[in-house]
Amino acid sequence: AQSVTQLDSHVSVSEGTPVLLRCNYSSSYSPSLFWYVQHPNKGLQLLLKYTSAATLVKGINGFEAEFKKSETSFHLTKPSAHMSDAAEYFCVVSDSRRGYKLIFGSGTRLLVRP
Amino acid sequence: GAGVSQSPSNKVTEKGKDVELRCDPISGHTALYWYRQRLGQGLEFLIYFQGNSAPDKSGLPSDRFSAERTGESVSTLTIQRTQQEDSAVYLCASSSPGSNQPQHFGDGTRLSIL
């Protein structure tokens, strides 16, 4: 069965410094992977998705993620954090048999210090 | 254009009461999903509708939960005889047809059972 593990429940960075949110996945096939962001009391917004094309995926708001099959990782990065990046981030994998079914990690809360 | 709309945004009710949550998908999106998000956790898949096909109800946690959708329009999620463990944010999403289409989320309904 597919699963994702987000290695940090909280990450705190200073504004202007790099962001790294870690995600490892478990899948017996070539997965589709996503990162979603959730701001307080809001729904989720898709940041980026990987679907077996380029391994380095660029998303919105300056975020990108790299698919590393050998490490079963899909970490999310951004060169310079902005205060507006403070939110909850979810790493997501799609179910192998039912691609519409998304399996969510437990989330990483990103705090950005001024 | 208009996004996914959910109502009510907040619902407080007494244990044992029935509740009905509503979702208006993005126009033209044939796929519709319901998720549950408990406090501090990721999303749990509940149910998936695709056009006029039989829905995938595999995520519904008990027979107290049901959902309906007429055609490609509004969906309602009903919880009968609510329990305190039903307290959560219920999120609806919709997407275009096809595998791995991005899901667009509403802001959710925050349900509190007293």
Interface residues (C-beta under 8 A of the other chain):
Chain A: S32 F34 Y36 N41 K42 G43 L44 Q45 L46 K49 T51 F90 S94 R98 G99 Y100 K101 L102 I103 F104 G105 S106 G107
Chain B: V4 A31 Y33 G40 Q41 G42 L43 E44 F45 Y48 Q50 D56 G59 L91 A93 S95 S99 N100 P102 Q103 H104 F105 G106 D107 G108 R110
